[in-house]
Amino acid sequence: MSDNISAFRISIKGLVQGVGFRPFVYRMAMKHQIKGWVENNNEGVLIHAEGTEFQLRDFANAISLQAPPASHISQLDMANADFQSFNDFTIQKSSNLSDHVTEVSPDIAVCEDCLQDLTSQPHRFNYPFINCTNCGPRFSIIRALPYDRSMTSMAPFGMCAQCAKEYTDILDRRFHAQPVACLHCGPAYVLPDGSFETNGERLASMLARTIDSGKILALKGMGGFHLICDASNETAVATLRFRKQRDGKPMAVMMADLASVLKYFAVDESEAEVLQSWRRPIVLLKNKEELAFSVSRGLGSTGVMLPYMPLHYQLFQQLKTKAIVMTSGNISDEPVVIDDKSALQNLGQIADLVVGYNREIYNRVDDSVVMVVNQEPRMIRRSRSYAPSPISVQLQTEGIFAAGAELVNTFGIGKGAQIILSQHIGDLKNAETMAFYEESFGRFQSLFRFTPSLVACDSHPDYLSSQFARSLEIPTIEIQHHHAHIASCMAEYGLDEPVIGIALDGTGWGDDATIWGGEYFLADLNGYKRMYHFDPVPLPGGDQVTKQPWRTAFSYLYKYFGMSAFVEDDAVKLLPDFKDLPLLTQMIDKQLNSPLSSGAGRLFDAVAALTGLCAVSSYHAEAPMRLEAVIKPGVQGKYLIEIEGKVVVFRKLFRQLLDDLNNKVETGIIAAKFHNTIVALNLLIARKISQQTSCKKVVLSGGSFQNKYLLEHTEKLLLRAGFEVFAHQKVPTNDGGIALGQLAIAAKRRAISDQNQSNSKPY
């Protein structure tokens, strides 16, 4: 290589702001004797580098290979530049180039170096908001790009002389750390009497006494308030459930460290890695030793997370209990509370003590939830520490807004060849959540400089997300729910070709105006063909069946066996002894408020009700969760099913299941046989579609694949049969991933339309 001095312009896109990237580049420049400058702009990081060709190549390679842990380089472009004979290397002021934007960093768990500084730096001794270039709040505090202090909710906190010195010292770990603060100039916790507290150890002592005494604490976290109590105190947890109006849904817990987790939960290597990652999500783990029963209410697994804020660590140093409940600070189904005034008004009715702090949370973010299946992390709720990192795709997405679904909603916006998904929004049927949805869309428009020119929404006529999409009064594409599920997984893996799509969930509006949910497609990003589907059954009472699974169980038995099943089988006595069963038969016979559904979720509901596990649900998907929880390991048996034309018929399955119930077969064996049946069915139909089409790629999506047993065994069986299998990792398989699929489909169809128009033009 030449020793002649030359210049390169290096453009870097990806997650490169708010993660210490410019100081890292500066240090690499010093190491490789590079002159020039580096700057943030709203497109990413731009570098002007001067040196020998050898130095410049080494410098560029070092940037790629040694980038900060929380960063992610999606694109690095190098081009020759004019030599300007710089004398040194500097970090320049951020610039604003265009409406293109860089990635916004998610929030990052406090790092080990900062935890050590808590006990060694006098001006940060026990300071509970300690952070540095490598950790701390990011998305939750950002208002606008470029990511500078003035654009965050740290703007009101002017740096003291010592923090300012660290901020400008290239050799300091807090060089250009926008949230940098200390005891003298940073945020403080606010006590109920209005006084400020900056000593985390002293505050933690007070909070620990509250928790250990069996009381409930509301504490402001990184992305919203948490409600906290002793996870080993049944009275405390039950009281929290009662006050929060959360009758049955499992609650997450936090423990001090991995060693503590291992005493109570089974943790494999992959789960330990996710637990301890800088993202610090809630990880679903199998119980070994029971905490208070009311934590997970007999489900056999619990959501567990490790500390990610400095005060969490300080709290565990003071606590007597080994585990604390850490559940969202809200009334059931409402968005998590983020401001101190609302917390005092609303959470004060639940908690015995409410403690906030005087820095604003600008973007609300719940804790993310992950499960590990076949050694791979699978997203269940994508929020803190993941959002709003984009998904890169091989499509032009600019200007497309995807409205998402109705439940566990997220929305998406298209920027260039990326899809940016919102944080977890929630159930839009709740008025406060719908307001949060609209507010967040407005903030994403501003933050990411997004102007929608095309909208993608669910084809369901009544979804509030779809109604909002249509209200924008710009061109709108309606997309079938399960096609969006399959396309969502395809977009994760960059697939743009025909695939066998298996979409199993509870509810989705079908092309025939019935409810779909047990679907086997041949699909690509442009369209789909419904190859096979579950046998549709009437749902007497409509949406009531989701809260009363016994209704769906009744419907299946009535469909296949008539009223004889309720006379001849002792097993059906497990259904509630409701006197309105004759009314249900009339509703079904006369097709009154009994929409047809092929939903897989309803099939799981029916089996859970028949086995006596869950006749009436207290929260969404309780019945399938309880059915999975009792599976007896090692059972190989399964039930028979029939395929009549394109329809999967479950008559034989229910006949054999009723026989098992009459014969007093263990519930765990019945649950295992049922799950094995659905796993085997997935392989059977994949083979049928493959024989008809020669397709060997299978995509799995839909909320039913949150069932760990179903996903694990389906993947393994399909792989052993020679199929390529694709299942969600980056976004939820439930409706929280729908927006990604909607946007990918809309982008593909727009591209095809543009191409057709181009081809139709005269030469």
Buried (B, 14 or more C-beta within 10 A) or exposed (E): EEEEBBBBBBBBBBBBBBBBBBBBBBBBBEEBEBBBBBBBBBBBBBBBBBBBBEBBBBBBEBBEEEBBEBBBBBEBEBEEBEBEEBEEBBBBEBEEEEEBBBBBBBBBBBBEEBBEBBEEBEBBBBBBBBBBBBBBBBBBBBBBBBBBBEBBBBBEBEBBEBBEEBBEEBEBBBBBBBBBBBBBBBBBBBBEEEEEBBBBBEBBBBBBBBBBEBBBBBBBBBBBBBBBBBBBBBEBBBBBBEBBEBEBBBBBBBBBEEEBBBEBBEBEEBBBBBBBBBBBBBBBBBBEEEBBEBBBBBBBBBBBBBBBBBBBBBBBEBBEBBBBBBBBBBBEBBBBBBBBEBBBEBBBEBBBBBBBBBBBBBBBBBBBBBBBBBEBBBBBBBBBBBBBBBBBBEBBBBBBBBBBBBBBBBBBBBBBBBBBBBBBBBBBEBEEBBEBBBBBBEBBBEBBBBEBEBBBBBBBEEBBBBBBBBEBEBEBBBBBBBBBBBBBBBBBBEBBEBBBBBBBBBBBBBEEEBBBBBBBBBBBBBBBEBBBBBBBBBBBBBEEBBBBBBBBBBBBBBBBBEEEBBEEBEBBEBBBEBEEBEEBBEBBEEEEBBBBBBBBBBBBBBBBBBBEBBBEBEBBBBBBBBBBBBBEEEBEBBBEBEBEEEBBBBBBBBBBBBEBBEEEBEBBBBBBBBBBBBBBBBBBBBBBBBEEBEBBBBBBBBBBBBBBBBBBBBBEBBEEBEBBBBBBBBBBBBBBBBBBBBBBBBBBBBBEEEEEEEEEEEE
